[in-house]
Amino acid sequence: MTGDGLQERATAPGLRQREKEQRWAERGARILDALTTLITRWGYGKTTVDDIAREAGVAKGTVYLHWPTKGAMLQALIEREEQQWSAQISERIAADPRGGTVSSLYRHALVLSARSPLLRALLTRDHEALGEWMRSPEIRARAHQDTEARHALIREMRAVGLLRTDLSVDVQSYLITALTYGILTVDAYMPADLVPPFEEIAAAFAVIVQRGFELEMPDRATLERGRAVIAAVMSRLVDTETASGDALEDGGVAEPARAKEDTL
């Protein structure tokens, strides 16, 4: 056998394995896309595994090959959304002249969160969208981790000279959280024709944070330190929430009793 023939025999199994892994990843992504669609359409609580399989165009058993429970599937979807969100935030901050400030971070975070129904539901603790998962240990752990990350961000941004220190960390964190939550939920209480474009709202919110909490326009070196703080805090938060979700899933995420079709 020629050298080329030997090489083909050696590489064929590896190529088949890569193709198999690619098909697996693509099918998993299609299932998560289906879950996203159904959460937006009906809410997590009303969505069954049968619904997800039908929307994704796969057999119900195939869904269970990827994730053992609907809760595990939701956790995977949240992790995917947050990783994409984190990458997009980093790109926007790098391109923003004020990138590295809290006002810039929240401006971009608001815009991206508003575009993702799942992230918006997570940030606002939307019971209608997330259903019984809102009563799970995971959501309680996530709320605590988000609060800790926000406090850490504010403390570290104060330390590098990017936030005022005459207000307490608790007050700054509370006000930013209240404004963020209000912006993401107030549309339901207003006539649609009186709701401004969201980009304008996010830009105005950044101005409020800038004037209320930040110091004068920082120099380039200070902005770079701010970018480093933001990157570190976001990385820690994503790692912590991923590890927490994995630990809870391994221990059996508590979910209310479901219909037989939603269990193995």
CYANA upper distance limits for C-alpha pairs under 8 A (distance plus 0.5 A):
  1 MET  CA      5 GLY  CA      6.60
  1 MET  CA      6 LEU  CA      7.27
  2 THR  CA      6 LEU  CA      6.94
  3 GLY  CA      7 GLN  CA      6.71
  4 ASP  CA      8 GLU  CA      6.73
  5 GLY  CA      9 ARG  CA      6.83
  6 LEU  CA     10 ALA  CA      6.68
  7 GLN  CA     11 THR  CA      6.61
  8 GLU  CA     12 ALA  CA      6.42
  9 ARG  CA     13 PRO  CA      8.05
 10 ALA  CA     14 GLY  CA      8.13
 11 THR  CA     15 LEU  CA      6.61
 12 ALA  CA     16 ARG  CA      6.66
 13 PRO  CA     17 GLN  CA      6.66
 14 GLY  CA     18 ARG  CA      6.73
 15 LEU  CA     19 GLU  CA      6.68
 16 ARG  CA     20 LYS  CA      6.59
 17 GLN  CA     21 GLU  CA      6.66
 18 ARG  CA     22 GLN  CA      6.59
 19 GLU  CA     23 ARG  CA      6.70
 20 LYS  CA     24 TRP  CA      6.68
 21 GLU  CA     25 ALA  CA      6.65
 22 GLN  CA     26 GLU  CA      6.58
 23 ARG  CA     27 ARG  CA      6.52
 24 TRP  CA     28 GLY  CA      6.62
 25 ALA  CA     29 ALA  CA      6.62
 26 GLU  CA     30 ARG  CA      6.70
 27 ARG  CA     31 ILE  CA      6.79
 28 GLY  CA     32 LEU  CA      6.82
 28 GLY  CA     66 HIS  CA      7.17
 29 ALA  CA     33 ASP  CA      6.58
 30 ARG  CA     34 ALA  CA      6.68
 30 ARG  CA     56 ALA  CA      6.32
 31 ILE  CA     35 LEU  CA      6.85
 31 ILE  CA     52 ILE  CA      7.30
 31 ILE  CA     53 ALA  CA      7.65
 31 ILE  CA     55 GLU  CA      8.45
 31 ILE  CA     56 ALA  CA      5.75
 31 ILE  CA     63 VAL  CA      7.65
 32 LEU  CA     36 THR  CA      6.74
 32 LEU  CA     73 MET  CA      7.74
 32 LEU  CA     76 ALA  CA      8.39
 32 LEU  CA     77 LEU  CA      6.38
 33 ASP  CA     37 THR  CA      6.82
 33 ASP  CA     56 ALA  CA      8.13
 34 ALA  CA     38 LEU  CA      6.76
 34 ALA  CA     52 ILE  CA      6.29
 34 ALA  CA     53 ALA  CA      8.42
 34 ALA  CA     55 GLU  CA      6.00
 34 ALA  CA     56 ALA  CA      5.82
 35 LEU  CA     39 ILE  CA      6.54
 35 LEU  CA     52 ILE  CA      6.34
 35 LEU  CA     74 LEU  CA      8.25
 36 THR  CA     40 THR  CA      6.80
 36 THR  CA     77 LEU  CA      8.27
 36 THR  CA    118 LEU  CA      7.67
 37 THR  CA     41 ARG  CA      6.65
 38 LEU  CA     42 TRP  CA      6.15
 38 LEU  CA     43 GLY  CA      7.05
 38 LEU  CA     44 TYR  CA      7.83
 38 LEU  CA     47 THR  CA      6.97
 38 LEU  CA     51 ASP  CA      8.43
 38 LEU  CA     52 ILE  CA      7.85
 39 ILE  CA     43 GLY  CA      4.56
 39 ILE  CA     44 TYR  CA      5.40
 39 ILE  CA     47 THR  CA      7.48
 39 ILE  CA    118 LEU  CA      8.26
 39 ILE  CA    129 ALA  CA      6.58
 39 ILE  CA    130 LEU  CA      7.91
 40 THR  CA    117 PRO  CA      7.03
 40 THR  CA    118 LEU  CA      8.17
 40 THR  CA    129 ALA  CA      7.40
 42 TRP  CA     46 LYS  CA      6.48
 42 TRP  CA     47 THR  CA      7.09
 42 TRP  CA    129 ALA  CA      7.87
 43 GLY  CA     47 THR  CA      6.96
 43 GLY  CA    128 GLU  CA      6.56
 43 GLY  CA    129 ALA  CA      4.60
 43 GLY  CA    130 LEU  CA      6.48
 43 GLY  CA    131 GLY  CA      7.17
 44 TYR  CA    128 GLU  CA      8.45
 44 TYR  CA    129 ALA  CA      6.23
 44 TYR  CA    130 LEU  CA      5.37
 44 TYR  CA    131 GLY  CA      5.97
 44 TYR  CA    132 GLU  CA      8.30
 44 TYR  CA    133 TRP  CA      8.32
 45 GLY  CA    129 ALA  CA      8.08
 45 GLY  CA    130 LEU  CA      7.00
 45 GLY  CA    131 GLY  CA      4.94
 45 GLY  CA    132 GLU  CA      6.48
 45 GLY  CA    133 TRP  CA      8.26
 46 LYS  CA    131 GLY  CA      8.31
 47 THR  CA     51 ASP  CA      6.73
 47 THR  CA     52 ILE  CA      7.78
 48 THR  CA     52 ILE  CA      6.94
 48 THR  CA    261 GLU  CA      7.86
 48 THR  CA    262 ASP  CA      6.55
 49 VAL  CA     53 ALA  CA      6.64
 49 VAL  CA     60 LYS  CA      7.24
 49 VAL  CA     63 VAL  CA      8.10
 49 VAL  CA     70 LYS  CA      7.32
 49 VAL  CA    261 GLU  CA      7.48
 49 VAL  CA    262 ASP  CA      6.09
 50 ASP  CA     54 ARG  CA      6.65
 50 ASP  CA     60 LYS  CA      6.43
 50 ASP  CA    261 GLU  CA      7.64
 50 ASP  CA    262 ASP  CA      8.24
 51 ASP  CA     55 GLU  CA      6.62
 52 ILE  CA     56 ALA  CA      6.57
 53 ALA  CA     57 GLY  CA      6.42
 53 ALA  CA     58 VAL  CA      5.62
 53 ALA  CA     59 ALA  CA      6.21
 53 ALA  CA     60 LYS  CA      5.69
 53 ALA  CA     62 THR  CA      8.41
 53 ALA  CA     63 VAL  CA      6.93
 54 ARG  CA     58 VAL  CA      6.87
 54 ARG  CA     59 ALA  CA      7.92
 54 ARG  CA     60 LYS  CA      8.39
 58 VAL  CA     62 THR  CA      6.88
 58 VAL  CA     63 VAL  CA      7.82
 59 ALA  CA     63 VAL  CA      7.33
 60 LYS  CA     64 TYR  CA      7.28
 61 GLY  CA     65 LEU  CA      6.88
 62 THR  CA     66 HIS  CA      7.33
 63 VAL  CA     67 TRP  CA      6.88
 64 TYR  CA     68 PRO  CA      5.59
 64 TYR  CA     69 THR  CA      7.54
 64 TYR  CA    264 LEU  CA      8.34
 67 TRP  CA     72 ALA  CA      6.44
 67 TRP  CA     73 MET  CA      6.17
 68 PRO  CA     72 ALA  CA      7.17
 68 PRO  CA     73 MET  CA      8.39
 68 PRO  CA    264 LEU  CA      7.88
 69 THR  CA     73 MET  CA      6.97
 69 THR  CA    262 ASP  CA      8.01
 69 THR  CA    263 THR  CA      7.21
 69 THR  CA    264 LEU  CA      8.21
 70 LYS  CA     74 LEU  CA      6.76
 70 LYS  CA    262 ASP  CA      7.66
 71 GLY  CA     75 GLN  CA      6.71
 71 GLY  CA    133 TRP  CA      8.04
 71 GLY  CA    253 VAL  CA      7.68
 71 GLY  CA    255 GLU  CA      8.13
 72 ALA  CA     76 ALA  CA      6.77
 72 ALA  CA    249 GLU  CA      7.01
 73 MET  CA     77 LEU  CA      6.74
 74 LEU  CA     78 ILE  CA      6.65
 75 GLN  CA     79 GLU  CA      6.73
 75 GLN  CA    245 GLY  CA      7.13
 76 ALA  CA     80 ARG  CA      6.71
 77 LEU  CA     81 GLU  CA      6.69
 78 ILE  CA     82 GLU  CA      6.57
 78 ILE  CA    118 LEU  CA      8.05
 78 ILE  CA    119 LEU  CA      8.28
 79 GLU  CA     83 GLN  CA      6.58
 79 GLU  CA    238 VAL  CA      8.49
 79 GLU  CA    242 THR  CA      7.13
 80 ARG  CA     84 GLN  CA      6.76
 81 GLU  CA     85 TRP  CA      6.51
 81 GLU  CA    118 LEU  CA      8.37
 81 GLU  CA    119 LEU  CA      7.79
 82 GLU  CA     86 SER  CA      6.45
 82 GLU  CA    119 LEU  CA      8.24
 82 GLU  CA    238 VAL  CA      7.80
 83 GLN  CA     87 ALA  CA      6.76
 83 GLN  CA    238 VAL  CA      7.90
 84 GLN  CA     88 GLN  CA      6.72
 85 TRP  CA     89 ILE  CA      6.58
 85 TRP  CA    112 LEU  CA      7.47
 85 TRP  CA    113 SER  CA      8.34
 86 SER  CA     90 SER  CA      6.75
 86 SER  CA    234 MET  CA      7.69
 87 ALA  CA     91 GLU  CA      6.90
 88 GLN  CA     92 ARG  CA      6.72
 89 ILE  CA     93 ILE  CA      6.60
 89 ILE  CA    105 LEU  CA      7.98
 89 ILE  CA    108 HIS  CA      6.91
 89 ILE  CA    109 ALA  CA      7.09
 89 ILE  CA    112 LEU  CA      8.44
 90 SER  CA     94 ALA  CA      6.64
 90 SER  CA    231 ALA  CA      7.90
 91 GLU  CA     95 ALA  CA      6.94
 92 ARG  CA     96 ASP  CA      6.61
 92 ARG  CA     99 GLY  CA      8.23
 92 ARG  CA    108 HIS  CA      7.45
 93 ILE  CA     98 ARG  CA      8.18
 93 ILE  CA     99 GLY  CA      4.87
 93 ILE  CA    100 GLY  CA      7.16
 93 ILE  CA    104 SER  CA      7.56
 93 ILE  CA    105 LEU  CA      7.38
 93 ILE  CA    108 HIS  CA      8.29
 93 ILE  CA    227 ARG  CA      8.10
 94 ALA  CA     99 GLY  CA      6.59
 95 ALA  CA     99 GLY  CA      7.63
 96 ASP  CA    104 SER  CA      8.10
 98 ARG  CA    104 SER  CA      6.52
 98 ARG  CA    223 LEU  CA      7.88
 99 GLY  CA    104 SER  CA      6.05
 99 GLY  CA    105 LEU  CA      7.53
 99 GLY  CA    223 LEU  CA      7.33
 99 GLY  CA    226 GLY  CA      8.44
 99 GLY  CA    227 ARG  CA      7.19
100 GLY  CA    104 SER  CA      7.38
100 GLY  CA    105 LEU  CA      7.68
100 GLY  CA    223 LEU  CA      5.34
100 GLY  CA    224 GLU  CA      6.85
100 GLY  CA    225 ARG  CA      7.75
100 GLY  CA    226 GLY  CA      4.75
100 GLY  CA    227 ARG  CA      4.57
100 GLY  CA    228 ALA  CA      8.17
100 GLY  CA    230 ILE  CA      7.47
101 THR  CA    105 LEU  CA      6.83
101 THR  CA    162 LEU  CA      7.17
101 THR  CA    223 LEU  CA      7.31
101 THR  CA    226 GLY  CA      6.58
101 THR  CA    227 ARG  CA      7.96
102 VAL  CA    106 TYR  CA      6.68
102 VAL  CA    157 MET  CA      8.35
102 VAL  CA    162 LEU  CA      8.48
102 VAL  CA    209 VAL  CA      8.07
102 VAL  CA    210 GLN  CA      8.26
102 VAL  CA    214 GLU  CA      8.44
103 SER  CA    107 ARG  CA      6.60
103 SER  CA    205 PHE  CA      8.27
103 SER  CA    206 ALA  CA      5.02
103 SER  CA    207 VAL  CA      7.54
103 SER  CA    209 VAL  CA      5.92
103 SER  CA    210 GLN  CA      6.01
104 SER  CA    108 HIS  CA      6.87
104 SER  CA    206 ALA  CA      6.85
105 LEU  CA    109 ALA  CA      6.51
106 TYR  CA    110 LEU  CA      6.33
106 TYR  CA    202 ALA  CA      8.43
106 TYR  CA    206 ALA  CA      7.29
107 ARG  CA    111 VAL  CA      6.99
107 ARG  CA    202 ALA  CA      5.57
107 ARG  CA    203 ALA  CA      6.56
107 ARG  CA    205 PHE  CA      7.40
107 ARG  CA    206 ALA  CA      5.94
108 HIS  CA    112 LEU  CA      6.72
108 HIS  CA    202 ALA  CA      8.10
109 ALA  CA    113 SER  CA      6.41
110 LEU  CA    114 ALA  CA      6.53
110 LEU  CA    180 THR  CA      8.02
110 LEU  CA    202 ALA  CA      6.83
111 VAL  CA    115 ARG  CA      7.06
111 VAL  CA    198 PHE  CA      7.55
111 VAL  CA    199 GLU  CA      7.03
111 VAL  CA    202 ALA  CA      7.01
112 LEU  CA    116 SER  CA      7.18
113 SER  CA    117 PRO  CA      8.06
113 SER  CA    119 LEU  CA      5.97
113 SER  CA    120 ARG  CA      5.88
114 ALA  CA    119 LEU  CA      8.11
114 ALA  CA    120 ARG  CA      6.27
114 ALA  CA    184 LEU  CA      7.63
115 ARG  CA    120 ARG  CA      8.36
116 SER  CA    120 ARG  CA      6.58
117 PRO  CA    121 ALA  CA      6.57
118 LEU  CA    122 LEU  CA      6.74
119 LEU  CA    123 LEU  CA      6.61
120 ARG  CA    124 THR  CA      6.66
120 ARG  CA    184 LEU  CA      7.67
121 ALA  CA    125 ARG  CA      6.15
121 ALA  CA    126 ASP  CA      5.28
121 ALA  CA    129 ALA  CA      6.93
121 ALA  CA    130 LEU  CA      7.61
122 LEU  CA    126 ASP  CA      7.09
122 LEU  CA    130 LEU  CA      8.46
123 LEU  CA    181 TYR  CA      7.78
124 THR  CA    181 TYR  CA      6.62
124 THR  CA    184 LEU  CA      7.61
124 THR  CA    185 THR  CA      7.66
125 ARG  CA    130 LEU  CA      8.31
125 ARG  CA    134 MET  CA      7.71
126 ASP  CA    130 LEU  CA      6.60
126 ASP  CA    131 GLY  CA      8.45
127 HIS  CA    131 GLY  CA      5.52
127 HIS  CA    132 GLU  CA      8.12
127 HIS  CA    134 MET  CA      6.84
130 LEU  CA    134 MET  CA      6.62
132 GLU  CA    136 SER  CA      7.69
132 GLU  CA    255 GLU  CA      7.47
132 GLU  CA    256 PRO  CA      7.32
133 TRP  CA    139 ILE  CA      7.75
133 TRP  CA    255 GLU  CA      7.34
134 MET  CA    139 ILE  CA      6.37
135 ARG  CA    139 ILE  CA      7.50
135 ARG  CA    140 ARG  CA      8.31
135 ARG  CA    255 GLU  CA      8.37
136 SER  CA    140 ARG  CA      7.47
136 SER  CA    253 VAL  CA      7.42
136 SER  CA    254 ALA  CA      6.25
136 SER  CA    255 GLU  CA      6.86
137 PRO  CA    141 ALA  CA      6.68
137 PRO  CA    248 LEU  CA      8.09
137 PRO  CA    253 VAL  CA      7.56
137 PRO  CA    254 ALA  CA      7.39
138 GLU  CA    142 ARG  CA      6.52
138 GLU  CA    244 SER  CA      7.93
138 GLU  CA    245 GLY  CA      6.90
138 GLU  CA    248 LEU  CA      7.29
138 GLU  CA    253 VAL  CA      7.94
139 ILE  CA    143 ALA  CA      6.66
140 ARG  CA    144 HIS  CA      6.95
141 ALA  CA    145 GLN  CA      6.68
141 ALA  CA    244 SER  CA      8.03
142 ARG  CA    146 ASP  CA      6.53
142 ARG  CA    241 GLU  CA      7.06
143 ALA  CA    147 THR  CA      6.80
144 HIS  CA    148 GLU  CA      6.73
145 GLN  CA    149 ALA  CA      6.57
145 GLN  CA    237 LEU  CA      7.60
145 GLN  CA    240 THR  CA      8.15
145 GLN  CA    241 GLU  CA      7.79
146 ASP  CA    150 ARG  CA      6.68
146 ASP  CA    237 LEU  CA      7.88
147 THR  CA    151 HIS  CA      6.75
148 GLU  CA    152 ALA  CA      6.60
149 ALA  CA    153 LEU  CA      6.57
149 ALA  CA    233 VAL  CA      7.00
149 ALA  CA    234 MET  CA      8.33
149 ALA  CA    237 LEU  CA      6.86
150 ARG  CA    154 ILE  CA      6.79
150 ARG  CA    173 SER  CA      7.09
151 HIS  CA    155 ARG  CA      6.63
151 HIS  CA    169 VAL  CA      7.11
151 HIS  CA    170 ASP  CA      7.86
151 HIS  CA    173 SER  CA      6.82
152 ALA  CA    156 GLU  CA      6.56
152 ALA  CA    233 VAL  CA      7.76
153 LEU  CA    157 MET  CA      6.48
153 LEU  CA    229 VAL  CA      7.62
153 LEU  CA    230 ILE  CA      7.40
153 LEU  CA    233 VAL  CA      6.80
154 ILE  CA    158 ARG  CA      6.58
154 ILE  CA    163 LEU  CA      7.93
154 ILE  CA    169 VAL  CA      6.98
154 ILE  CA    172 GLN  CA      8.20
154 ILE  CA    173 SER  CA      7.77
155 ARG  CA    159 ALA  CA      6.78
155 ARG  CA    169 VAL  CA      7.17
156 GLU  CA    160 VAL  CA      6.99
156 GLU  CA    229 VAL  CA      7.23
157 MET  CA    161 GLY  CA      6.90
157 MET  CA    162 LEU  CA      5.76
157 MET  CA    163 LEU  CA      6.38
157 MET  CA    226 GLY  CA      6.94
157 MET  CA    229 VAL  CA      7.50
158 ARG  CA    162 LEU  CA      6.01
158 ARG  CA    163 LEU  CA      5.09
158 ARG  CA    164 ARG  CA      6.94
158 ARG  CA    165 THR  CA      6.92
160 VAL  CA    222 THR  CA      7.45
160 VAL  CA    225 ARG  CA      7.33
160 VAL  CA    226 GLY  CA      7.61
161 GLY  CA    215 LEU  CA      8.16
161 GLY  CA    222 THR  CA      7.82
162 LEU  CA    214 GLU  CA      6.44
162 LEU  CA    215 LEU  CA      6.60
162 LEU  CA    218 PRO  CA      7.70
162 LEU  CA    222 THR  CA      7.98
162 LEU  CA    226 GLY  CA      7.72
163 LEU  CA    213 PHE  CA      6.25
163 LEU  CA    214 GLU  CA      4.92
163 LEU  CA    215 LEU  CA      6.39
164 ARG  CA    213 PHE  CA      6.06
164 ARG  CA    214 GLU  CA      6.08
164 ARG  CA    215 LEU  CA      6.63
167 LEU  CA    171 VAL  CA      7.08
167 LEU  CA    172 GLN  CA      7.23
168 SER  CA    172 GLN  CA      6.82
169 VAL  CA    173 SER  CA      6.51
170 ASP  CA    174 TYR  CA      6.49
171 VAL  CA    175 LEU  CA      6.63
172 GLN  CA    176 ILE  CA      6.69
172 GLN  CA    213 PHE  CA      7.94
173 SER  CA    177 THR  CA      6.57
174 TYR  CA    178 ALA  CA      6.55
175 LEU  CA    179 LEU  CA      6.60
176 ILE  CA    180 THR  CA      6.56
176 ILE  CA    209 VAL  CA      8.18
177 THR  CA    181 TYR  CA      6.54
178 ALA  CA    182 GLY  CA      6.53
179 LEU  CA    183 ILE  CA      6.64
180 THR  CA    184 LEU  CA      6.88
181 TYR  CA    185 THR  CA      6.74
182 GLY  CA    186 VAL  CA      6.03
183 ILE  CA    187 ASP  CA      8.19
186 VAL  CA    190 MET  CA      7.28
187 ASP  CA    191 PRO  CA      8.16
187 ASP  CA    192 ALA  CA      7.78
187 ASP  CA    195 VAL  CA      7.27
190 MET  CA    194 LEU  CA      7.33
190 MET  CA    195 VAL  CA      7.51
191 PRO  CA    195 VAL  CA      7.48
196 PRO  CA    200 GLU  CA      7.39
196 PRO  CA    201 ILE  CA      7.26
197 PRO  CA    201 ILE  CA      7.09
198 PHE  CA    202 ALA  CA      6.64
199 GLU  CA    203 ALA  CA      6.67
200 GLU  CA    204 ALA  CA      6.66
201 ILE  CA    205 PHE  CA      6.61
202 ALA  CA    206 ALA  CA      6.76
203 ALA  CA    207 VAL  CA      7.01
204 ALA  CA    208 ILE  CA      6.89
205 PHE  CA    209 VAL  CA      6.82
206 ALA  CA    210 GLN  CA      6.48
207 VAL  CA    211 ARG  CA      6.54
208 ILE  CA    212 GLY  CA      6.31
209 VAL  CA    213 PHE  CA      6.00
209 VAL  CA    214 GLU  CA      7.41
210 GLN  CA    214 GLU  CA      5.43
210 GLN  CA    215 LEU  CA      8.11
211 ARG  CA    215 LEU  CA      8.34
218 PRO  CA    222 THR  CA      6.40
218 PRO  CA    223 LEU  CA      6.83
219 ASP  CA    223 LEU  CA      6.84
220 ARG  CA    224 GLU  CA      6.72
221 ALA  CA    225 ARG  CA      6.91
222 THR  CA    226 GLY  CA      6.74
223 LEU  CA    227 ARG  CA      6.67
224 GLU  CA    228 ALA  CA      6.77
225 ARG  CA    229 VAL  CA      6.77
226 GLY  CA    230 ILE  CA      6.71
227 ARG  CA    231 ALA  CA      6.62
228 ALA  CA    232 ALA  CA      6.63
229 VAL  CA    233 VAL  CA      6.62
230 ILE  CA    234 MET  CA      6.53
231 ALA  CA    235 SER  CA      6.53
232 ALA  CA    236 ARG  CA      6.67
233 VAL  CA    237 LEU  CA      6.65
234 MET  CA    238 VAL  CA      6.69
235 SER  CA    239 ASP  CA      6.64
236 ARG  CA    240 THR  CA      6.45
237 LEU  CA    241 GLU  CA      6.57
238 VAL  CA    242 THR  CA      6.52
239 ASP  CA    243 ALA  CA      6.59
240 THR  CA    244 SER  CA      6.47
241 GLU  CA    245 GLY  CA      6.48
242 THR  CA    246 ASP  CA      6.67
243 ALA  CA    247 ALA  CA      6.60
244 SER  CA    248 LEU  CA      6.64
245 GLY  CA    249 GLU  CA      6.56
246 ASP  CA    250 ASP  CA      6.54
247 ALA  CA    251 GLY  CA      6.68
248 LEU  CA    252 GLY  CA      6.47
248 LEU  CA    253 VAL  CA      5.85
249 GLU  CA    253 VAL  CA      5.55
258 ARG  CA    262 ASP  CA      6.53
258 ARG  CA    263 THR  CA      7.70
259 ALA  CA    263 THR  CA      7.84
260 LYS  CA    264 LEU  CA      8.44
